[in-house]
Amino acid sequence: RVTKEVDSSSKEAKSFLKQQEKWQAAAPASLPTGSGVKRPSGMSSLLGKIGSKKQKMSTLEKSKLDWENFKEEEGIVEELAIHNRGKDGYIERKAFLERVDHRQFEIERDIRLSRMKP
């Protein structure tokens, strides 16, 4: 069982609440108690419960959850935020490499265009 915290106004939270309402509304209707009504029991009931579709979690979602839990347990959230802001941060390095790549492309494009005009 995985517990995931989301903002109450998010799309995921709203869909979860709708799903909960459907389950609560369906629960009393699915268990009639009148006489003469057959209830599913035995092996078919167990197979129905096992075979029911559950919402699957992707590997990326599971990894993200595990990482968030690890950061909270180890108390390194602030340390990671500080480290990633500096020059040695991953995001800063990626942005730098993108800028360099873009400049190189513009230089090569200008050279190609100058060769075509004469």
C-alpha positions in Angstrom: 0.0 0.0 0.0 1.4 3.4 -1.0 0.3 6.6 0.5 0.6 9.7 -1.7 -0.1 13.3 -0.6 -1.5 15.6 -3.3 -3.0 19.1 -3.3 -6.7 19.0 -2.7 -7.4 21.1 -5.7 -5.3 18.9 -8.1 -6.8 16.8 -10.8 -5.7 13.6 -9.2 -7.3 14.5 -5.8 -10.6 15.4 -7.5 -10.7 12.1 -9.4 -9.9 10.2 -6.2 -12.7 11.9 -4.4 -15.1 11.0 -7.2 -14.0 7.4 -7.1 -14.6 7.3 -3.4 -18.1 8.7 -3.8 -18.9 6.1 -6.4 -17.6 3.3 -4.1 -19.7 4.6 -1.2 -22.8 5.0 -3.3 -22.4 1.5 -4.8 -21.6 -0.3 -1.6 -25.1 -0.2 -0.1 -26.7 -1.1 -3.4 -24.4 -4.0 -4.1 -25.2 -5.8 -0.8 -29.0 -6.3 -0.8 -30.2 -8.0 2.4 -33.7 -9.0 1.3 -34.7 -12.6 1.4 -34.5 -14.7 -1.7 -31.5 -12.7 -3.0 -28.4 -14.7 -3.8 -25.1 -13.3 -2.6 -21.9 -14.3 -4.4 -19.9 -16.6 -2.2 -17.2 -19.2 -2.3 -14.6 -19.4 -5.1 -16.4 -17.2 -7.6 -16.5 -14.3 -5.1 -12.8 -14.7 -4.3 -11.9 -14.8 -8.0 -14.0 -11.7 -8.7 -12.1 -9.8 -5.9 -8.7 -11.0 -7.2 -9.5 -10.3 -10.8 -10.9 -6.8 -10.2 -8.8 -4.1 -11.9 -6.7 -1.9 -9.6 -5.1 1.3 -10.5 -1.6 0.6 -11.4 1.4 2.8 -10.5 4.1 3.3 -13.1 7.7 2.7 -12.4 8.4 6.5 -12.6 5.6 7.3 -10.1 6.9 4.6 -7.7 10.5 5.9 -8.1 9.4 9.5 -7.5 7.5 8.4 -4.4 10.5 6.4 -3.1 12.8 9.4 -3.7 10.5 11.8 -1.9 10.2 9.5 1.1 13.9 9.0 1.2 14.6 12.7 1.2 12.1 13.2 4.0 13.5 10.3 6.1 17.1 11.5 5.7 16.3 15.1 6.2 18.2 16.2 3.1 15.5 18.2 1.3 17.0 21.6 2.1 20.6 20.4 1.5 19.6 19.2 -2.0 17.8 22.5 -2.8 20.9 24.5 -1.7 23.3 22.3 -3.7 21.2 22.4 -6.9 21.1 26.2 -6.8 24.9 26.7 -7.0 27.2 26.3 -10.0 27.7 22.7 -9.3 24.0 22.0 -9.5 22.6 19.6 -12.2 20.0 22.1 -13.5 22.5 24.8 -13.8 24.9 22.6 -15.8 22.1 21.4 -18.1 21.1 25.0 -18.8 24.7 26.0 -19.5 25.1 23.1 -22.0 21.9 24.0 -23.7 23.1 27.6 -24.2 26.4 26.5 -25.5 24.8 24.0 -27.9 22.4 26.8 -29.2 25.3 29.2 -29.7 27.2 26.6 -31.6 24.2 25.9 -33.8 23.8 29.6 -34.6 27.5 29.9 -35.6 27.3 26.9 -37.9 24.0 28.2 -39.4 25.5 31.6 -40.1 28.5 29.9 -41.8 26.2 27.7 -44.0 24.1 30.8 -44.9 27.1 32.8 -45.8 28.4 30.1 -48.2 25.0 29.9 -50.0 24.7 33.6 -50.8 27.7 34.1 -53.2 
